[in-house]
Amino acid sequence: MKKLIIASMAVFFAGASFADPVEGLWQTPPNDQGGFSYVQIAPCGDMMCGTVIKAFDSTGAEQAGGDLGKVIITGMTSAGEGSFTDGQLLAPSGDKTYSASMKVDGDTLKVKVCPSLCKTFGWSKVAG
């Protein structure tokens, strides 16, 4: 029985230590038309990437097609303490790619995008 408890604890703590706080589902802020997306952030090699897995219109109704399945965050390299640098963000509306970084702050992901003047957007953690 003691071995089972120790093995269970080892599995629990091993899983907890590998998960990065940025991994998971995040809601983007509304675009100019009020629509928003859910982006799944997960490892891609030794970096982090983000893929649009759901899109919604301004009323909150789920939309098909469009940007679904599109990888919009690429190349994010861990800088420690929930920060990531040297990445890129694809703006789906214009298919333009910008330099980007991100930092986890509780249930908010601060995504900094630098097309010319840098701007930071707050993405919300989606409960799940």
Short mmCIF file of the C-alpha atoms (twelve columns), coordinates in Angstrom:
data_MODEL
# 
_entry.id   MODEL 
# 
loop_
_atom_site.group_PDB 
_atom_site.id 
_atom_site.type_symbol 
_atom_site.label_atom_id 
_atom_site.label_alt_id 
_atom_site.label_comp_id 
_atom_site.label_asym_id 
_atom_site.label_seq_id 
_atom_site.Cartn_x 
_atom_site.Cartn_y 
_atom_site.Cartn_z 
_atom_site.pdbx_PDB_model_num 
ATOM 1   C CA . MET A 1   0.000   0.000  0.000   1 
ATOM 2   C CA . LYS A 2   2.830   2.364  0.866   1 
ATOM 3   C CA . LYS A 3   4.442   1.760  -2.568  1 
ATOM 4   C CA . LEU A 4   1.127   2.571  -4.288  1 
ATOM 5   C CA . ILE A 5   0.829   5.892  -2.428  1 
ATOM 6   C CA . ILE A 6   4.424   6.844  -3.239  1 
ATOM 7   C CA . ALA A 7   3.965   5.893  -6.913  1 
ATOM 8   C CA . SER A 8   0.729   7.911  -7.104  1 
ATOM 9   C CA . MET A 9   2.420   10.961 -5.588  1 
ATOM 10  C CA . ALA A 10  5.350   10.660 -8.016  1 
ATOM 11  C CA . VAL A 11  2.996   10.580 -11.009 1 
ATOM 12  C CA . PHE A 12  0.999   13.559 -9.685  1 
ATOM 13  C CA . PHE A 13  4.040   15.737 -9.012  1 
ATOM 14  C CA . ALA A 14  5.760   14.739 -12.261 1 
ATOM 15  C CA . GLY A 15  2.708   15.827 -14.273 1 
ATOM 16  C CA . ALA A 16  2.411   19.069 -12.358 1 
ATOM 17  C CA . SER A 17  6.061   19.960 -12.904 1 
ATOM 18  C CA . PHE A 18  5.918   19.523 -16.691 1 
ATOM 19  C CA . ALA A 19  2.857   21.670 -17.380 1 
ATOM 20  C CA . ASP A 20  3.714   25.257 -18.254 1 
ATOM 21  C CA . PRO A 21  1.213   27.880 -17.024 1 
ATOM 22  C CA . VAL A 22  0.826   29.199 -20.581 1 
ATOM 23  C CA . GLU A 23  -0.420  25.830 -21.870 1 
ATOM 24  C CA . GLY A 24  -4.157  25.703 -22.310 1 
ATOM 25  C CA . LEU A 25  -7.088  27.508 -23.869 1 
ATOM 26  C CA . TRP A 26  -7.114  31.312 -24.097 1 
ATOM 27  C CA . GLN A 27  -9.769  33.750 -25.355 1 
ATOM 28  C CA . THR A 28  -8.553  36.604 -27.537 1 
ATOM 29  C CA . PRO A 29  -9.928  40.099 -27.053 1 
ATOM 30  C CA . PRO A 30  -12.693 41.121 -29.478 1 
ATOM 31  C CA . ASN A 31  -11.614 42.220 -32.964 1 
ATOM 32  C CA . ASP A 32  -12.951 45.345 -34.723 1 
ATOM 33  C CA . GLN A 33  -16.233 43.547 -35.519 1 
ATOM 34  C CA . GLY A 34  -16.618 42.211 -31.953 1 
ATOM 35  C CA . GLY A 35  -15.691 38.618 -32.800 1 
ATOM 36  C CA . PHE A 36  -13.169 36.626 -30.788 1 
ATOM 37  C CA . SER A 37  -11.400 33.269 -30.832 1 
ATOM 38  C CA . TYR A 38  -10.276 30.487 -28.545 1 
ATOM 39  C CA . VAL A 39  -6.586  29.716 -29.044 1 
ATOM 40  C CA . GLN A 40  -5.010  26.482 -27.778 1 
ATOM 41  C CA . ILE A 41  -1.426  27.113 -26.671 1 
ATOM 42  C CA . ALA A 42  0.778   24.040 -26.541 1 
ATOM 43  C CA . PRO A 43  4.391   22.985 -27.071 1 
ATOM 44  C CA . CYS A 44  5.635   22.732 -30.644 1 
ATOM 45  C CA . GLY A 45  9.072   21.235 -30.329 1 
ATOM 46  C CA . ASP A 46  10.929  23.187 -27.643 1 
ATOM 47  C CA . MET A 47  8.808   26.326 -28.206 1 
ATOM 48  C CA . MET A 48  5.151   27.286 -27.712 1 
ATOM 49  C CA . CYS A 49  2.607   27.773 -30.481 1 
ATOM 50  C CA . GLY A 50  -1.068  28.726 -30.556 1 
ATOM 51  C CA . THR A 51  -3.825  27.397 -32.808 1 
ATOM 52  C CA . VAL A 52  -7.339  28.800 -33.286 1 
ATOM 53  C CA . ILE A 53  -9.739  26.042 -32.257 1 
ATOM 54  C CA . LYS A 54  -13.001 28.027 -32.034 1 
ATOM 55  C CA . ALA A 55  -14.208 31.337 -33.441 1 
ATOM 56  C CA . PHE A 56  -17.200 33.418 -32.351 1 
ATOM 57  C CA . ASP A 57  -19.067 36.392 -33.794 1 
ATOM 58  C CA . SER A 58  -19.989 39.531 -31.845 1 
ATOM 59  C CA . THR A 59  -23.093 37.832 -30.381 1 
ATOM 60  C CA . GLY A 60  -21.015 34.919 -29.055 1 
ATOM 61  C CA . ALA A 61  -22.351 32.478 -31.651 1 
ATOM 62  C CA . GLU A 62  -19.753 29.925 -32.731 1 
ATOM 63  C CA . GLN A 63  -18.592 30.331 -36.333 1 
ATOM 64  C CA . ALA A 64  -17.413 27.632 -38.735 1 
ATOM 65  C CA . GLY A 65  -14.578 27.965 -41.230 1 
ATOM 66  C CA . GLY A 66  -12.469 31.085 -41.410 1 
ATOM 67  C CA . ASP A 67  -9.465  30.931 -39.113 1 
ATOM 68  C CA . LEU A 68  -10.259 27.561 -37.512 1 
ATOM 69  C CA . GLY A 69  -7.140  25.419 -37.370 1 
ATOM 70  C CA . LYS A 70  -4.855  28.327 -38.214 1 
ATOM 71  C CA . VAL A 71  -1.616  28.527 -36.194 1 
ATOM 72  C CA . ILE A 72  -1.407  32.186 -35.153 1 
ATOM 73  C CA . ILE A 73  1.369   32.024 -32.529 1 
ATOM 74  C CA . THR A 74  4.724   30.511 -33.442 1 
ATOM 75  C CA . GLY A 75  8.265   30.335 -32.147 1 
ATOM 76  C CA . MET A 76  7.674   31.480 -28.569 1 
ATOM 77  C CA . THR A 77  10.802  30.688 -26.554 1 
ATOM 78  C CA . SER A 78  10.625  30.456 -22.764 1 
ATOM 79  C CA . ALA A 79  12.351  33.285 -20.929 1 
ATOM 80  C CA . GLY A 80  11.383  31.821 -17.522 1 
ATOM 81  C CA . GLU A 81  8.724   32.735 -14.976 1 
ATOM 82  C CA . GLY A 82  5.837   32.440 -17.475 1 
ATOM 83  C CA . SER A 83  7.439   34.774 -20.049 1 
ATOM 84  C CA . PHE A 84  8.045   33.967 -23.710 1 
ATOM 85  C CA . THR A 85  9.982   35.938 -26.320 1 
ATOM 86  C CA . ASP A 86  11.170  35.843 -29.925 1 
ATOM 87  C CA . GLY A 87  7.803   34.671 -31.223 1 
ATOM 88  C CA . GLN A 88  5.499   35.751 -33.973 1 
ATOM 89  C CA . LEU A 89  1.777   36.422 -34.095 1 
ATOM 90  C CA . LEU A 90  -0.210  36.095 -37.297 1 
ATOM 91  C CA . ALA A 91  -3.037  38.615 -37.537 1 
ATOM 92  C CA . PRO A 92  -5.701  36.451 -39.222 1 
ATOM 93  C CA . SER A 93  -7.675  39.404 -40.566 1 
ATOM 94  C CA . GLY A 94  -4.813  40.661 -42.704 1 
ATOM 95  C CA . ASP A 95  -2.544  37.629 -42.826 1 
ATOM 96  C CA . LYS A 96  0.309   39.812 -41.548 1 
ATOM 97  C CA . THR A 97  2.916   38.442 -39.148 1 
ATOM 98  C CA . TYR A 98  4.296   40.546 -36.285 1 
ATOM 99  C CA . SER A 99  7.035   40.121 -33.691 1 
ATOM 100 C CA . ALA A 100 5.468   39.086 -30.406 1 
ATOM 101 C CA . SER A 101 6.122   38.076 -26.821 1 
ATOM 102 C CA . MET A 102 3.811   36.914 -24.057 1 
ATOM 103 C CA . LYS A 103 3.658   36.631 -20.280 1 
ATOM 104 C CA . VAL A 104 1.255   34.775 -18.015 1 
ATOM 105 C CA . ASP A 105 -0.205  36.928 -15.221 1 
ATOM 106 C CA . GLY A 106 -2.689  34.770 -13.297 1 
ATOM 107 C CA . ASP A 107 -5.660  34.120 -15.595 1 
ATOM 108 C CA . THR A 108 -4.477  36.715 -18.107 1 
ATOM 109 C CA . LEU A 109 -2.019  36.181 -20.924 1 
ATOM 110 C CA . LYS A 110 -0.396  39.480 -21.869 1 
ATOM 111 C CA . VAL A 111 0.436   39.269 -25.573 1 
ATOM 112 C CA . LYS A 112 2.729   42.059 -26.773 1 
ATOM 113 C CA . VAL A 113 2.700   42.636 -30.529 1 
ATOM 114 C CA . CYS A 114 5.092   44.994 -32.299 1 
ATOM 115 C CA . PRO A 115 3.983   46.004 -35.794 1 
ATOM 116 C CA . SER A 116 5.653   49.434 -35.402 1 
ATOM 117 C CA . LEU A 117 4.649   50.703 -31.969 1 
ATOM 118 C CA . CYS A 118 4.263   47.822 -29.530 1 
ATOM 119 C CA . LYS A 119 0.825   47.149 -28.071 1 
ATOM 120 C CA . THR A 120 -0.142  44.662 -25.349 1 
ATOM 121 C CA . PHE A 121 -3.415  42.714 -25.407 1 
ATOM 122 C CA . GLY A 122 -4.918  40.753 -22.518 1 
ATOM 123 C CA . TRP A 123 -6.163  37.267 -23.361 1 
ATOM 124 C CA . SER A 124 -8.363  35.482 -20.794 1 
ATOM 125 C CA . LYS A 125 -7.882  31.907 -19.590 1 
ATOM 126 C CA . VAL A 126 -10.855 29.733 -20.612 1 
ATOM 127 C CA . ALA A 127 -12.047 27.490 -17.782 1 
ATOM 128 C CA . GLY A 128 -12.034 23.897 -18.746 1 
# 
